[in-house]
Amino acid sequence: MKNNNSFKLHKHFVGGVSDNLTFGYTMRHGGQSSYPEHSFNMALYIGDDAENVHAHQEQLAEEIGFPVSSWVLPVQKHGGNIKEVTISDCGTNIKKLGSRLNDVDGLFTYDPGVLLTMNYADCIPVYVYSVTDTFTGLAHAGWRGTAENIAAKLIDCYRGSKDDLRVIIGVGINRDYYEVDDKVIHALQPLEESSYEQTGSGWQLDLKDVNKHQAEAVGINEKHISVTGLGTESDEFFSFRMEQGKTGRALAFIGRRNND
């Protein structure tokens, strides 16, 4: 498995910023929320004061060079639905959650100037982009979304050659901290032996590895898939599992600037 070294540390996120492509995953510290205290919560749906989230949005926007007005956020349901978005969708669900892009856990666009965003707190963000055109995509791959092959479905949305795609499997809970029961393992079958291991009370599951194999199964060359070792079990990130649900949410994002 190729480890991804593109997740460079910035003030409020880890990721990469360039003239061509920007992607990342926000960290938990340095904010004004109380989920936990002084955290950089990026979700509007967990009971935090919206003003806190809006302040964090503006700080991140300045860091990455994408104004908040260019962001798109779906209402996620841990499913397998994917939608194409365009510049006309910018601003959806950013300042206030609404009915648009409801029950969507995968987004893609061909429009520069659009920042695809989603909330996470253990689930795996899968970033997809083309090296020959303007395609970018983002999937929210918890075990339910992974059971529906959401990353593979997102890859199949691309209208070009899959040889031109690059896949980054981002910050999420790592195998040693993710124990699941038989129901989850059965839902994800077939699984490669490298993706899970039985323990005394259940199974240790490597969701990053599962998504890597699913990407390979739909035609992505292994050398074009990168996997970060960064995990939400670290105190640097929010973890729903480690904190028993009493925590904030990160924002994963990917987009291309409109340099016209």
C-alpha positions in Angstrom: 0.0 0.0 0.0 1.4 3.3 -1.0 1.4 5.8 1.8 0.4 9.3 0.9 2.8 12.1 1.9 0.7 14.9 0.4 -1.1 15.7 3.7 1.1 18.5 4.8 0.4 20.3 8.0 -1.3 23.7 7.8 -2.8 25.8 10.6 -6.3 24.3 10.6 -6.0 21.4 8.2 -3.7 18.7 6.6 -3.6 18.5 2.9 -2.2 20.1 -0.2 -2.7 23.5 -1.8 -1.4 24.3 -5.3 -2.5 26.4 -8.2 -4.0 23.4 -9.9 -5.6 21.4 -7.0 -6.5 21.9 -3.4 -7.6 19.2 -1.0 -7.5 18.6 2.7 -9.0 17.6 6.0 -9.5 19.9 8.9 -8.1 19.4 12.4 -9.8 19.7 15.7 -7.8 22.4 17.6 -7.7 26.1 17.3 -11.4 26.9 17.1 -14.2 28.4 19.1 -16.6 25.5 19.5 -17.2 23.5 22.6 -17.2 20.1 20.9 -14.8 19.8 22.8 -13.7 23.1 24.1 -11.8 25.4 21.7 -12.3 23.0 18.8 -12.6 23.7 15.1 -16.0 22.1 14.5 -17.2 22.3 10.8 -20.7 20.8 11.1 -24.0 22.7 11.4 -26.0 19.6 12.5 -24.6 18.7 15.9 -26.0 21.5 18.0 -23.1 23.9 17.8 -23.7 27.6 17.5 -23.9 28.3 13.8 -21.8 31.4 14.3 -18.9 29.2 15.4 -19.1 27.1 12.3 -19.4 30.2 10.1 -16.3 31.7 11.7 -14.3 28.4 11.1 -15.5 28.4 7.5 -14.2 31.9 6.9 -10.8 31.0 8.5 -10.4 27.9 6.4 -11.5 29.8 3.2 -8.8 32.3 3.7 -6.2 29.6 4.3 -7.0 27.6 1.1 -8.0 30.5 -1.2 -11.5 29.3 -1.8 -14.3 31.7 -0.7 -17.1 30.2 1.3 -19.5 31.2 -1.5 -17.7 28.6 -3.8 -18.3 25.6 -1.4 -20.9 22.8 -1.9 -22.0 20.5 0.9 -24.5 17.7 0.7 -26.7 16.4 3.5 -25.0 13.0 4.2 -26.9 9.8 5.1 -24.2 7.2 5.1 -25.5 5.8 1.8 -24.3 5.3 -1.8 -25.9 8.2 -3.6 -23.7 10.4 -5.8 -24.5 13.7 -7.6 -22.8 15.9 -10.1 -22.6 19.5 -9.1 -21.7 22.7 -11.0 -20.9 26.3 -10.3 -24.6 26.9 -10.0 -24.6 24.7 -6.8 -22.1 26.8 -5.0 -23.2 27.8 -1.5 -25.5 24.9 -1.1 -25.9 23.9 2.6 -23.0 26.1 3.7 -24.6 28.8 5.8 -27.8 26.8 6.5 -28.8 23.2 5.8 -31.6 22.9 3.4 -33.4 20.3 1.2 -30.9 20.4 -1.7 -28.4 17.6 -2.2 -30.2 15.5 0.5 -29.1 11.9 1.1 -25.9 12.3 -0.9 -22.5 10.9 0.1 -20.6 11.4 -3.1 -20.0 14.6 -5.2 -18.2 15.3 -8.4 -17.7 18.2 -10.7 -16.0 19.3 -13.9 -16.2 23.0 -13.0 -13.2 24.8 -11.7 -14.0 27.2 -8.9 -16.2 24.7 -7.0 -15.0 23.3 -3.7 -16.6 19.9 -2.9 -17.0 19.5 0.9 -18.3 16.9 3.4 -18.3 16.3 7.1 -16.4 13.4 8.8 -15.5 12.0 12.2 -14.0 8.5 11.5 -15.4 7.7 8.1 -13.0 7.6 5.2 -12.8 10.6 2.7 -11.9 9.3 -0.8 -10.6 12.1 -3.1 -10.6 11.5 -6.8 -9.2 13.8 -9.5 -8.0 13.7 -13.1 -4.5 14.7 -14.3 -5.8 15.5 -17.8 -9.0 17.5 -17.3 -10.9 19.3 -14.5 -12.7 16.4 -12.9 -12.7 16.3 -9.1 -14.7 14.0 -6.8 -15.2 13.3 -3.1 -16.8 10.3 -1.3 -17.9 9.8 2.3 -17.0 6.1 2.9 -18.1 4.8 6.2 -18.8 1.1 6.4 -22.3 1.5 5.0 -21.2 3.7 2.1 -18.3 1.3 1.5 -20.8 -1.6 1.5 -22.5 0.2 -1.4 -19.2 0.7 -3.2 -19.5 4.5 -3.1 -15.9 5.1 -4.0 -16.1 2.8 -7.0 -19.3 4.3 -8.1 -17.7 7.8 -7.9 -14.8 6.6 -10.0 -17.2 5.2 -12.6 -18.8 8.6 -13.0 -15.7 9.8 -14.7 -16.2 10.3 -18.4 -12.6 9.8 -19.5 -9.9 7.1 -19.2 -9.4 5.7 -15.7 -5.7 5.8 -16.3 -6.0 9.6 -15.9 -7.5 9.4 -12.4 -5.7 9.6 -9.1 -7.2 8.4 -5.9 -6.3 9.6 -2.4 -7.7 7.8 0.6 -7.6 10.3 3.4 -7.8 10.7 7.2 -10.1 8.2 8.9 -10.1 5.7 11.7 -7.3 3.2 11.4 -7.6 -0.6 11.6 -6.2 -1.0 15.1 -8.9 1.3 16.5 -11.9 0.1 14.5 -13.5 -3.1 15.8 -16.8 -4.2 14.2 -19.2 -7.1 14.5 -20.3 -9.8 12.1 -23.0 -7.7 10.6 -20.5 -5.2 9.2 -18.1 -7.9 7.9 -21.0 -9.7 6.1 -22.2 -6.4 4.6 -18.8 -5.8 3.1 -18.2 -9.2 1.6 -16.2 -10.1 -0.4 -13.2 -8.8 1.5 -9.5 -9.2 0.8 -7.7 -10.9 3.7 -5.5 -7.8 4.2 -8.6 -5.7 5.1 -9.8 -7.5 8.3 -8.7 -9.7 11.1 -10.7 -11.6 13.7 -10.2 -10.7 17.4 -11.6 -12.2 20.6 -14.7 -10.0 20.5 -15.1 -9.1 16.8 -13.1 -8.0 13.8 -10.5 -5.3 13.2 -11.5 -3.6 10.0 -9.3 -1.5 7.7 -11.8 0.6 5.8 -9.0 2.4 4.0 -7.8 -0.9 2.6 -11.3 -2.0 1.6 -11.7 1.3 -0.4 -8.3 0.9 -2.0 -9.3 -2.6 -3.3 -12.6 -1.4 -4.5 -10.9 1.4 -6.5 -8.6 -1.2 -8.0 -11.5 -3.4 -8.9 -13.0 -0.7 -11.2 -9.8 -0.1 -13.0 -7.6 2.2 -11.0 -3.9 1.2 -11.1 -2.5 0.6 -7.7 0.3 3.0 -8.3 -2.3 5.8 -8.8 -3.8 5.2 -5.3 -2.4 6.9 -2.2 -3.4 6.1 1.3 -2.5 8.3 4.3 -1.6 6.7 7.6 -3.1 9.6 9.5 -6.0 8.4 11.7 -8.8 10.0 13.6 -7.8 8.0 16.7 -5.2 10.8 17.1 -6.0 13.7 19.4 -5.4 15.9 16.4 -8.8 14.9 14.8 -12.4 14.4 15.8 -13.4 10.8 16.4 -17.1 9.7 16.9 -16.0 6.3 18.0 -13.2 7.3 20.3 -15.2 10.0 22.0 -18.5 8.1 22.0 -20.3 10.6 19.8 -19.5 13.6 21.9 -17.4 15.5 19.4 -17.3 17.8 16.5 -16.9 17.1 12.8 -14.1 17.7 10.4 -14.5 19.0 6.8 -12.9 17.2 3.9 -12.6 19.2 0.7 -11.2 19.2 -2.8 -11.4 21.6 -5.7 -9.6 23.5 -8.4 -9.4 27.3 -8.5 -10.9 29.1 -11.4 -7.8 31.0 -12.6 -9.5 32.7 -15.6 
